[in-house]
Structure formats: C-alpha cells, structure tokens
Amino acid sequence: MATKVNKKENARFDTRLSVEQKQFFERAAVLGGYRSLTDFVISTVQEKAKHIVEEREQVIASQKDCEVFFNAIMNADKPNSNLTEAVKHYNNKVSE
C-alpha cells in the first residue's frame, strides 16, 4: 500500500530595494529578535496584511448591515392588528 506524502508548496517573492533600506530592515530584524531578514519581512508583512484584510472585511460587513437595516425600514410591512392594539394600549397608559 502506497503512502501519501503531503508536501508543502512554496512560492518565491523577489524584490529590489536600496542598500539603505536593506540595512535598515536588517537592523530592525536584529533588534526585534528575528532569526533572519526573511523571517522579519514575512512576519511583518503577514501581520500588516492580516490587519488590512480584517479591517476591509469589517467595513464591507458594516456596509451590508447598513443596507439590510435601511431596506428593512424603507420596505417595512404595515403593522398588523396586534401591533396596532399594543400601540393604542401603550398610548393610553402613557397618557394617564
């Protein structure tokens, strides 16, 4: 019986930057306690990307909530007899 080996696929990301930028990033990596510049860059970019995605998804959800709420108000059904009676009862109690 053959065994299945799960191999993690990797991708490569190359970038060009100035000598000053690289030295600055390397200094930050050392001061931050990272094992390498690569670890620093991956960790920092991952954290920033997560923040951006979560923030944007929250805005999108919030916009959808506004649309649902607005549509519910603008397209509300007429009150049924029970609700109408409850309002009358409430108004009578409040006016006493």
A tleap script that builds the chain and sets N, CA, C and O, in Angstrom:
source leaprc.protein.ff14SB
mol = sequence {
  NMET ALA THR LYS VAL ASN LYS LYS GLU ASN
  ALA ARG PHE ASP THR ARG LEU SER VAL GLU
  GLN LYS GLN PHE PHE GLU ARG ALA ALA VAL
  LEU GLY GLY TYR ARG SER LEU THR ASP PHE
  VAL ILE SER THR VAL GLN GLU LYS ALA LYS
  HIE ILE VAL GLU GLU ARG GLU GLN VAL ILE
  ALA SER GLN LYS ASP CYS GLU VAL PHE PHE
  ASN ALA ILE MET ASN ALA ASP LYS PRO ASN
  SER ASN LEU THR GLU ALA VAL LYS HIE TYR
  ASN ASN LYS VAL SER CGLU
}
set mol.1.N position { 0.848 -1.177 0.000 }
set mol.1.CA position { 0.000 0.000 0.000 }
set mol.1.C position { 0.893 1.238 0.000 }
set mol.1.O position { 1.800 1.360 0.824 }
set mol.2.N position { 0.634 2.134 -0.909 }
set mol.2.CA position { 1.454 3.342 -1.029 }
set mol.2.C position { 1.006 4.373 0.002 }
set mol.2.O position { -0.181 4.500 0.303 }
set mol.3.N position { 1.965 5.092 0.526 }
set mol.3.CA position { 1.640 6.159 1.472 }
set mol.3.C position { 1.690 7.494 0.748 }
set mol.3.O position { 2.515 7.721 -0.137 }
set mol.4.N position { 0.799 8.350 1.145 }
set mol.4.CA position { 0.713 9.670 0.524 }
set mol.4.C position { 1.547 10.653 1.340 }
set mol.4.O position { 1.396 10.749 2.558 }
set mol.5.N position { 2.411 11.366 0.668 }
set mol.5.CA position { 3.254 12.355 1.330 }
set mol.5.C position { 2.706 13.742 1.008 }
set mol.5.O position { 2.584 14.123 -0.157 }
set mol.6.N position { 2.382 14.480 2.049 }
set mol.6.CA position { 1.915 15.855 1.857 }
set mol.6.C position { 3.119 16.776 1.830 }
set mol.6.O position { 3.841 16.900 2.819 }
set mol.7.N position { 3.328 17.410 0.714 }
set mol.7.CA position { 4.457 18.309 0.572 }
set mol.7.C position { 3.930 19.731 0.459 }
set mol.7.O position { 3.067 20.018 -0.370 }
set mol.8.N position { 4.446 20.603 1.283 }
set mol.8.CA position { 4.029 21.994 1.273 }
set mol.8.C position { 4.642 22.693 0.062 }
set mol.8.O position { 5.856 22.666 -0.142 }
set mol.9.N position { 3.787 23.311 -0.727 }
set mol.9.CA position { 4.268 24.027 -1.898 }
set mol.9.C position { 4.769 25.402 -1.479 }
set mol.9.O position { 4.153 26.072 -0.650 }
set mol.10.N position { 5.870 25.809 -2.049 }
set mol.10.CA position { 6.439 27.118 -1.751 }
set mol.10.C position { 6.380 28.006 -2.980 }
set mol.10.O position { 6.391 27.531 -4.115 }
set mol.11.N position { 6.318 29.279 -2.734 }
set mol.11.CA position { 6.380 30.270 -3.803 }
set mol.11.C position { 7.508 31.234 -3.464 }
set mol.11.O position { 7.939 31.334 -2.315 }
set mol.12.N position { 7.959 31.918 -4.454 }
set mol.12.CA position { 9.071 32.833 -4.252 }
set mol.12.C position { 8.591 34.261 -4.475 }
set mol.12.O position { 7.747 34.523 -5.333 }
set mol.13.N position { 9.144 35.181 -3.685 }
set mol.13.CA position { 8.833 36.602 -3.802 }
set mol.13.C position { 10.154 37.359 -3.801 }
set mol.13.O position { 10.873 37.367 -2.803 }
set mol.14.N position { 10.462 37.986 -4.909 }
set mol.14.CA position { 11.704 38.753 -5.027 }
set mol.14.C position { 11.382 40.233 -5.070 }
set mol.14.O position { 10.346 40.648 -5.588 }
set mol.15.N position { 12.289 41.019 -4.518 }
set mol.15.CA position { 12.107 42.468 -4.553 }
set mol.15.C position { 13.464 43.152 -4.624 }
set mol.15.O position { 14.481 42.600 -4.204 }
set mol.16.N position { 13.457 44.325 -5.147 }
set mol.16.CA position { 14.675 45.135 -5.174 }
set mol.16.C position { 14.463 46.310 -4.230 }
set mol.16.O position { 13.389 46.912 -4.190 }
set mol.17.N position { 15.509 46.624 -3.473 }
set mol.17.CA position { 15.448 47.749 -2.568 }
set mol.17.C position { 16.826 48.380 -2.467 }
set mol.17.O position { 17.828 47.793 -2.875 }
set mol.18.N position { 16.858 49.559 -1.928 }
set mol.18.CA position { 18.137 50.255 -1.817 }
set mol.18.C position { 18.984 49.611 -0.726 }
set mol.18.O position { 18.477 48.893 0.136 }
set mol.19.N position { 20.273 49.881 -0.784 }
set mol.19.CA position { 21.196 49.367 0.235 }
set mol.19.C position { 20.773 49.886 1.605 }
set mol.19.O position { 20.798 49.150 2.592 }
set mol.20.N position { 20.386 51.152 1.655 }
set mol.20.CA position { 19.970 51.753 2.929 }
set mol.20.C position { 18.733 51.059 3.496 }
set mol.20.O position { 18.658 50.797 4.696 }
set mol.21.N position { 17.770 50.765 2.635 }
set mol.21.CA position { 16.567 50.068 3.099 }
set mol.21.C position { 16.919 48.697 3.651 }
set mol.21.O position { 16.442 48.309 4.717 }
set mol.22.N position { 17.754 47.965 2.925 }
set mol.22.CA position { 18.123 46.623 3.370 }
set mol.22.C position { 18.839 46.684 4.710 }
set mol.22.O position { 18.548 45.887 5.603 }
set mol.23.N position { 19.767 47.613 4.863 }
set mol.23.CA position { 20.491 47.740 6.132 }
set mol.23.C position { 19.534 48.112 7.268 }
set mol.23.O position { 19.646 47.597 8.380 }
set mol.24.N position { 18.616 48.993 6.978 }
set mol.24.CA position { 17.636 49.401 7.982 }
set mol.24.C position { 16.760 48.227 8.399 }
set mol.24.O position { 16.518 48.019 9.588 }
set mol.25.N position { 16.285 47.461 7.423 }
set mol.25.CA position { 15.456 46.293 7.716 }
set mol.25.C position { 16.244 45.239 8.481 }
set mol.25.O position { 15.713 44.613 9.398 }
set mol.26.N position { 17.498 45.039 8.115 }
set mol.26.CA position { 18.340 44.072 8.830 }
set mol.26.C position { 18.538 44.505 10.277 }
set mol.26.O position { 18.519 43.675 11.186 }
set mol.27.N position { 18.726 45.788 10.486 }
set mol.27.CA position { 18.880 46.302 11.857 }
set mol.27.C position { 17.602 46.057 12.661 }
set mol.27.O position { 17.655 45.623 13.811 }
set mol.28.N position { 16.468 46.339 12.047 }
set mol.28.CA position { 15.187 46.109 12.724 }
set mol.28.C position { 14.997 44.630 13.040 }
set mol.28.O position { 14.482 44.279 14.101 }
set mol.29.N position { 15.412 43.768 12.120 }
set mol.29.CA position { 15.284 42.322 12.338 }
set mol.29.C position { 16.108 41.886 13.534 }
set mol.29.O position { 15.640 41.110 14.367 }
set mol.30.N position { 17.336 42.383 13.621 }
set mol.30.CA position { 18.209 42.031 14.753 }
set mol.30.C position { 17.623 42.570 16.050 }
set mol.30.O position { 17.526 41.842 17.038 }
set mol.31.N position { 17.233 43.835 16.051 }
set mol.31.CA position { 16.676 44.446 17.265 }
set mol.31.C position { 15.363 43.791 17.687 }
set mol.31.O position { 15.035 43.743 18.872 }
set mol.32.N position { 14.625 43.291 16.712 }
set mol.32.CA position { 13.352 42.632 17.004 }
set mol.32.C position { 13.495 41.177 17.406 }
set mol.32.O position { 12.511 40.530 17.764 }
set mol.33.N position { 14.718 40.657 17.351 }
set mol.33.CA position { 14.952 39.279 17.768 }
set mol.33.C position { 14.589 38.243 16.720 }
set mol.33.O position { 14.372 37.078 17.056 }
set mol.34.N position { 14.520 38.639 15.473 }
set mol.34.CA position { 14.207 37.696 14.400 }
set mol.34.C position { 15.463 36.940 13.993 }
set mol.34.O position { 16.572 37.462 14.105 }
set mol.35.N position { 15.287 35.709 13.521 }
set mol.35.CA position { 16.421 34.873 13.118 }
set mol.35.C position { 17.091 35.378 11.856 }
set mol.35.O position { 18.293 35.194 11.663 }
set mol.36.N position { 16.308 36.016 10.998 }
set mol.36.CA position { 16.854 36.469 9.720 }
set mol.36.C position { 16.014 37.619 9.184 }
set mol.36.O position { 14.928 37.909 9.685 }
set mol.37.N position { 16.546 38.263 8.155 }
set mol.37.CA position { 15.793 39.318 7.486 }
set mol.37.C position { 14.524 38.743 6.870 }
set mol.37.O position { 13.472 39.381 6.900 }
set mol.38.N position { 14.619 37.555 6.319 }
set mol.38.CA position { 13.454 36.901 5.718 }
set mol.38.C position { 12.357 36.683 6.755 }
set mol.38.O position { 11.190 36.973 6.492 }
set mol.39.N position { 12.724 36.172 7.938 }
set mol.39.CA position { 11.733 35.965 8.999 }
set mol.39.C position { 11.073 37.284 9.396 }
set mol.39.O position { 9.861 37.352 9.605 }
set mol.40.N position { 11.891 38.324 9.494 }
set mol.40.CA position { 11.364 39.644 9.847 }
set mol.40.C position { 10.368 40.135 8.798 }
set mol.40.O position { 9.268 40.574 9.135 }
set mol.41.N position { 10.756 40.059 7.534 }
set mol.41.CA position { 9.900 40.554 6.452 }
set mol.41.C position { 8.603 39.757 6.387 }
set mol.41.O position { 7.524 40.342 6.288 }
set mol.42.N position { 8.693 38.446 6.442 }
set mol.42.CA position { 7.494 37.607 6.363 }
set mol.42.C position { 6.558 37.889 7.534 }
set mol.42.O position { 5.352 38.045 7.343 }
set mol.43.N position { 7.107 37.955 8.737 }
set mol.43.CA position { 6.287 38.197 9.920 }
set mol.43.C position { 5.614 39.564 9.862 }
set mol.43.O position { 4.422 39.694 10.143 }
set mol.44.N position { 6.379 40.568 9.499 }
set mol.44.CA position { 5.855 41.931 9.457 }
set mol.44.C position { 4.801 42.097 8.373 }
set mol.44.O position { 3.747 42.687 8.610 }
set mol.45.N position { 5.083 41.582 7.197 }
set mol.45.CA position { 4.127 41.695 6.091 }
set mol.45.C position { 2.865 40.889 6.390 }
set mol.45.O position { 1.758 41.340 6.095 }
set mol.46.N position { 3.023 39.709 6.971 }
set mol.46.CA position { 1.869 38.869 7.322 }
set mol.46.C position { 0.957 39.602 8.300 }
set mol.46.O position { -0.263 39.611 8.137 }
set mol.47.N position { 1.558 40.213 9.315 }
set mol.47.CA position { 0.782 40.938 10.322 }
set mol.47.C position { 0.040 42.125 9.698 }
set mol.47.O position { -1.139 42.343 9.978 }
set mol.48.N position { 0.725 42.875 8.868 }
set mol.48.CA position { 0.110 44.038 8.222 }
set mol.48.C position { -0.998 43.604 7.261 }
set mol.48.O position { -2.062 44.221 7.218 }
set mol.49.N position { -0.751 42.559 6.502 }
set mol.49.CA position { -1.751 42.059 5.555 }
set mol.49.C position { -3.003 41.586 6.293 }
set mol.49.O position { -4.123 41.859 5.861 }
set mol.50.N position { -2.812 40.886 7.392 }
set mol.50.CA position { -3.949 40.399 8.186 }
set mol.50.C position { -4.780 41.575 8.688 }
set mol.50.O position { -6.009 41.546 8.631 }
set mol.51.N position { -4.106 42.600 9.174 }
set mol.51.CA position { -4.799 43.787 9.679 }
set mol.51.C position { -5.611 44.462 8.570 }
set mol.51.O position { -6.769 44.825 8.780 }
set mol.52.N position { -5.010 44.626 7.402 }
set mol.52.CA position { -5.690 45.273 6.279 }
set mol.52.C position { -6.914 44.469 5.852 }
set mol.52.O position { -7.986 45.036 5.641 }
set mol.53.N position { -6.761 43.157 5.723 }
set mol.53.CA position { -7.869 42.302 5.282 }
set mol.53.C position { -9.002 42.325 6.307 }
set mol.53.O position { -10.167 42.473 5.937 }
set mol.54.N position { -8.670 42.179 7.595 }
set mol.54.CA position { -9.706 42.190 8.632 }
set mol.54.C position { -10.442 43.525 8.656 }
set mol.54.O position { -11.666 43.563 8.772 }
set mol.55.N position { -9.696 44.610 8.547 }
set mol.55.CA position { -10.308 45.935 8.561 }
set mol.55.C position { -11.249 46.117 7.370 }
set mol.55.O position { -12.360 46.624 7.526 }
set mol.56.N position { -10.812 45.711 6.201 }
set mol.56.CA position { -11.628 45.860 4.987 }
set mol.56.C position { -12.866 44.976 5.042 }
set mol.56.O position { -13.951 45.401 4.646 }
set mol.57.N position { -12.710 43.744 5.533 }
set mol.57.CA position { -13.860 42.846 5.644 }
set mol.57.C position { -14.874 43.383 6.642 }
set mol.57.O position { -16.079 43.205 6.462 }
set mol.58.N position { -14.392 44.037 7.690 }
set mol.58.CA position { -15.298 44.623 8.672 }
set mol.58.C position { -16.081 45.774 8.044 }
set mol.58.O position { -17.278 45.917 8.293 }
set mol.59.N position { -15.422 46.585 7.241 }
set mol.59.CA position { -16.104 47.688 6.561 }
set mol.59.C position { -17.155 47.147 5.606 }
set mol.59.O position { -18.268 47.670 5.548 }
set mol.60.N position { -16.816 46.110 4.862 }
set mol.60.CA position { -17.763 45.509 3.920 }
set mol.60.C position { -18.972 44.956 4.665 }
set mol.60.O position { -20.111 45.167 4.249 }
set mol.61.N position { -18.724 44.244 5.773 }
set mol.61.CA position { -19.828 43.693 6.569 }
set mol.61.C position { -20.687 44.823 7.121 }
set mol.61.O position { -21.914 44.724 7.138 }
set mol.62.N position { -20.048 45.887 7.569 }
set mol.62.CA position { -20.774 47.021 8.121 }
set mol.62.C position { -21.649 47.681 7.056 }
set mol.62.O position { -22.782 48.073 7.335 }
set mol.63.N position { -21.126 47.801 5.843 }
set mol.63.CA position { -21.913 48.376 4.752 }
set mol.63.C position { -23.114 47.494 4.422 }
set mol.63.O position { -24.206 47.997 4.160 }
set mol.64.N position { -22.911 46.184 4.434 }
set mol.64.CA position { -24.024 45.263 4.167 }
set mol.64.C position { -25.075 45.367 5.261 }
set mol.64.O position { -26.272 45.345 4.975 }
set mol.65.N position { -24.635 45.480 6.524 }
set mol.65.CA position { -25.574 45.637 7.633 }
set mol.65.C position { -26.404 46.904 7.461 }
set mol.65.O position { -27.608 46.902 7.715 }
set mol.66.N position { -25.761 47.981 7.033 }
set mol.66.CA position { -26.486 49.238 6.799 }
set mol.66.C position { -27.535 49.066 5.713 }
set mol.66.O position { -28.661 49.545 5.847 }
set mol.67.N position { -27.167 48.388 4.647 }
set mol.67.CA position { -28.116 48.163 3.550 }
set mol.67.C position { -29.312 47.338 4.020 }
set mol.67.O position { -30.456 47.663 3.702 }
set mol.68.N position { -29.050 46.280 4.772 }
set mol.68.CA position { -30.132 45.425 5.276 }
set mol.68.C position { -31.053 46.231 6.187 }
set mol.68.O position { -32.276 46.155 6.063 }
set mol.69.N position { -30.466 47.004 7.101 }
set mol.69.CA position { -31.251 47.810 8.032 }
set mol.69.C position { -32.083 48.852 7.285 }
set mol.69.O position { -33.276 49.003 7.547 }
set mol.70.N position { -31.449 49.570 6.352 }
set mol.70.CA position { -32.153 50.597 5.581 }
set mol.70.C position { -33.297 49.990 4.778 }
set mol.70.O position { -34.398 50.539 4.743 }
set mol.71.N position { -33.033 48.856 4.133 }
set mol.71.CA position { -34.080 48.190 3.353 }
set mol.71.C position { -35.234 47.732 4.238 }
set mol.71.O position { -36.395 47.802 3.833 }
set mol.72.N position { -34.919 47.265 5.441 }
set mol.72.CA position { -35.970 46.831 6.360 }
set mol.72.C position { -36.848 48.002 6.779 }
set mol.72.O position { -38.062 47.852 6.916 }
set mol.73.N position { -36.246 49.153 6.980 }
set mol.73.CA position { -37.026 50.334 7.371 }
set mol.73.C position { -37.852 50.856 6.199 }
set mol.73.O position { -39.036 51.159 6.347 }
set mol.74.N position { -37.222 50.956 5.051 }
set mol.74.CA position { -37.895 51.540 3.885 }
set mol.74.C position { -38.959 50.615 3.292 }
set mol.74.O position { -39.907 51.090 2.667 }
set mol.75.N position { -38.816 49.327 3.475 }
set mol.75.CA position { -39.752 48.368 2.882 }
set mol.75.C position { -40.515 47.584 3.950 }
set mol.75.O position { -40.880 46.425 3.753 }
set mol.76.N position { -40.744 48.242 5.075 }
set mol.76.CA position { -41.416 47.564 6.184 }
set mol.76.C position { -42.879 47.296 5.843 }
set mol.76.O position { -43.535 48.088 5.167 }
set mol.77.N position { -43.372 46.158 6.330 }
set mol.77.CA position { -44.785 45.838 6.167 }
set mol.77.C position { -45.612 46.751 7.063 }
set mol.77.O position { -45.104 47.319 8.030 }
set mol.78.N position { -46.900 46.885 6.727 }
set mol.78.CA position { -47.798 47.657 7.582 }
set mol.78.C position { -47.996 46.879 8.875 }
set mol.78.O position { -47.978 45.648 8.873 }
set mol.79.N position { -48.187 47.600 9.985 }
set mol.79.CA position { -48.368 46.900 11.261 }
set mol.79.C position { -49.646 46.063 11.259 }
set mol.79.O position { -50.669 46.469 10.708 }
set mol.80.N position { -49.567 44.892 11.885 }
set mol.80.CA position { -50.759 44.044 11.975 }
set mol.80.C position { -51.652 44.537 13.110 }
set mol.80.O position { -51.294 45.472 13.826 }
set mol.81.N position { -52.796 43.918 13.268 }
set mol.81.CA position { -53.774 44.384 14.261 }
set mol.81.C position { -53.239 44.274 15.689 }
set mol.81.O position { -53.533 45.131 16.522 }
set mol.82.N position { -52.469 43.247 15.980 }
set mol.82.CA position { -51.910 43.102 17.332 }
set mol.82.C position { -50.974 44.262 17.666 }
set mol.82.O position { -51.007 44.790 18.778 }
set mol.83.N position { -50.154 44.649 16.718 }
set mol.83.CA position { -49.229 45.758 16.953 }
set mol.83.C position { -49.996 47.072 17.100 }
set mol.83.O position { -49.664 47.894 17.953 }
set mol.84.N position { -51.001 47.265 16.283 }
set mol.84.CA position { -51.820 48.478 16.364 }
set mol.84.C position { -52.505 48.569 17.723 }
set mol.84.O position { -52.541 49.639 18.331 }
set mol.85.N position { -53.044 47.459 18.197 }
set mol.85.CA position { -53.687 47.430 19.521 }
set mol.85.C position { -52.667 47.685 20.629 }
set mol.85.O position { -52.967 48.378 21.601 }
set mol.86.N position { -51.486 47.138 20.490 }
set mol.86.CA position { -50.444 47.343 21.501 }
set mol.86.C position { -50.053 48.816 21.577 }
set mol.86.O position { -49.833 49.339 22.670 }
set mol.87.N position { -49.964 49.486 20.444 }
set mol.87.CA position { -49.634 50.918 20.427 }
set mol.87.C position { -50.744 51.717 21.098 }
set mol.87.O position { -50.464 52.625 21.881 }
set mol.88.N position { -51.989 51.394 20.804 }
set mol.88.CA position { -53.120 52.089 21.436 }
set mol.88.C position { -53.078 51.891 22.950 }
set mol.88.O position { -53.261 52.837 23.716 }
set mol.89.N position { -52.833 50.650 23.368 }
set mol.89.CA position { -52.759 50.342 24.797 }
set mol.89.C position { -51.620 51.129 25.448 }
set mol.89.O position { -51.788 51.687 26.533 }
set mol.90.N position { -50.490 51.172 24.802 }
set mol.90.CA position { -49.331 51.905 25.325 }
set mol.90.C position { -49.649 53.399 25.440 }
set mol.90.O position { -49.380 54.021 26.468 }
set mol.91.N position { -50.216 53.959 24.388 }
set mol.91.CA position { -50.540 55.392 24.401 }
set mol.91.C position { -51.544 55.728 25.498 }
set mol.91.O position { -51.444 56.783 26.124 }
set mol.92.N position { -52.507 54.847 25.736 }
set mol.92.CA position { -53.477 55.068 26.817 }
set mol.92.C position { -52.789 55.049 28.175 }
set mol.92.O position { -53.089 55.877 29.035 }
set mol.93.N position { -51.872 54.114 28.369 }
set mol.93.CA position { -51.168 54.008 29.654 }
set mol.93.C position { -50.265 55.216 29.881 }
set mol.93.O position { -50.163 55.721 30.998 }
set mol.94.N position { -49.620 55.669 28.827 }
set mol.94.CA position { -48.698 56.798 28.957 }
set mol.94.C position { -49.456 58.097 29.220 }
set mol.94.O position { -48.970 58.963 29.947 }
set mol.95.N position { -50.630 58.233 28.638 }
set mol.95.CA position { -51.390 59.482 28.791 }
set mol.95.C position { -52.126 59.563 30.121 }
set mol.95.O position { -52.641 60.630 30.455 }
set mol.96.N position { -52.198 58.497 30.884 }
set mol.96.CA position { -52.911 58.512 32.182 }
set mol.96.C position { -52.147 59.277 33.223 }
set mol.96.O position { -52.598 59.389 34.362 }
savepdb mol mol.pdb
quit
